[in-house]
Amino acid sequence: MPSTSPRSWRWPRSAPASAWTRPVAALAHGLLEWLDDHQALDLVSNLHAHLPAGSALAVTHGATGTQDESSVLAERSTYAAWGIDYHPRSPGHIRALLGRWTVQSPGVVPTALWGSGYGQFAQRLPDNAIDYRASYAAVALKSA
């Protein structure tokens, strides 16, 4: 099994970031919630340190603070019973993990709403929507 220690999140030698001269996009979809705070911050910080200015980081993340918090607790308990750590987080917690990255509008929002108001393909919730906050999404940029 691969190591999950913070040292394992260092930039791989086989893909030196110094070879990139133009901004790139990195996806952390459904990734950070499987890492504890230290590991997640280490990973996000290493991406920020090694990617060129103007690069983007897109994040989706398991949520806390939903209307059905008992489901989140049950999910965590189920994973824990199998020895799997699962760390759903609040929007504020996710924003804090992004550290030096500049979170773009509309911020850390429910995944189903990300992109609302951005033209004809924007997400629209049905009138009878109950709770679309099972996960949050954000896009952040590395400033020059």
ChimeraX attribute file (.defattr): number of C-alpha atoms within 10 A of each C-alpha:
attribute: neighborCount
match mode: 1-to-1
recipient: residues
	/A:1	3
	/A:2	5
	/A:3	8
	/A:4	11
	/A:5	10
	/A:6	15
	/A:7	11
	/A:8	13
	/A:9	16
	/A:10	13
	/A:11	15
	/A:12	9
	/A:13	7
	/A:14	6
	/A:15	9
	/A:16	11
	/A:17	15
	/A:18	9
	/A:19	9
	/A:20	12
	/A:21	10
	/A:22	10
	/A:23	14
	/A:24	13
	/A:25	14
	/A:26	15
	/A:27	12
	/A:28	16
	/A:29	16
	/A:30	14
	/A:31	13
	/A:32	24
	/A:33	20
	/A:34	16
	/A:35	19
	/A:36	16
	/A:37	17
	/A:38	11
	/A:39	18
	/A:40	20
	/A:41	19
	/A:42	19
	/A:43	23
	/A:44	19
	/A:45	17
	/A:46	14
	/A:47	21
	/A:48	21
	/A:49	14
	/A:50	14
	/A:51	23
	/A:52	20
	/A:53	16
	/A:54	15
	/A:55	19
	/A:56	24
	/A:57	24
	/A:58	15
	/A:59	21
	/A:60	22
	/A:61	26
	/A:62	25
	/A:63	22
	/A:64	22
	/A:65	13
	/A:66	16
	/A:67	13
	/A:68	12
	/A:69	13
	/A:70	11
	/A:71	13
	/A:72	19
	/A:73	12
	/A:74	11
	/A:75	13
	/A:76	16
	/A:77	15
	/A:78	14
	/A:79	12
	/A:80	12
	/A:81	9
	/A:82	8
	/A:83	9
	/A:84	12
	/A:85	16
	/A:86	18
	/A:87	18
	/A:88	25
	/A:89	20
	/A:90	19
	/A:91	22
	/A:92	9
	/A:93	13
	/A:94	25
	/A:95	18
	/A:96	13
	/A:97	20
	/A:98	22
	/A:99	13
	/A:100	16
	/A:101	21
	/A:102	16
	/A:103	19
	/A:104	12
	/A:105	12
	/A:106	14
	/A:107	16
	/A:108	25
	/A:109	18
	/A:110	21
	/A:111	20
	/A:112	18
	/A:113	18
	/A:114	20
	/A:115	17
	/A:116	14
	/A:117	12
	/A:118	9
	/A:119	8
	/A:120	7
	/A:121	9
	/A:122	13
	/A:123	15
	/A:124	12
	/A:125	13
	/A:126	7
	/A:127	6
	/A:128	6
	/A:129	7
	/A:130	9
	/A:131	12
	/A:132	14
	/A:133	19
	/A:134	20
	/A:135	21
	/A:136	27
	/A:137	26
	/A:138	25
	/A:139	22
	/A:140	23
	/A:141	20
	/A:142	19
	/A:143	13
	/A:144	7
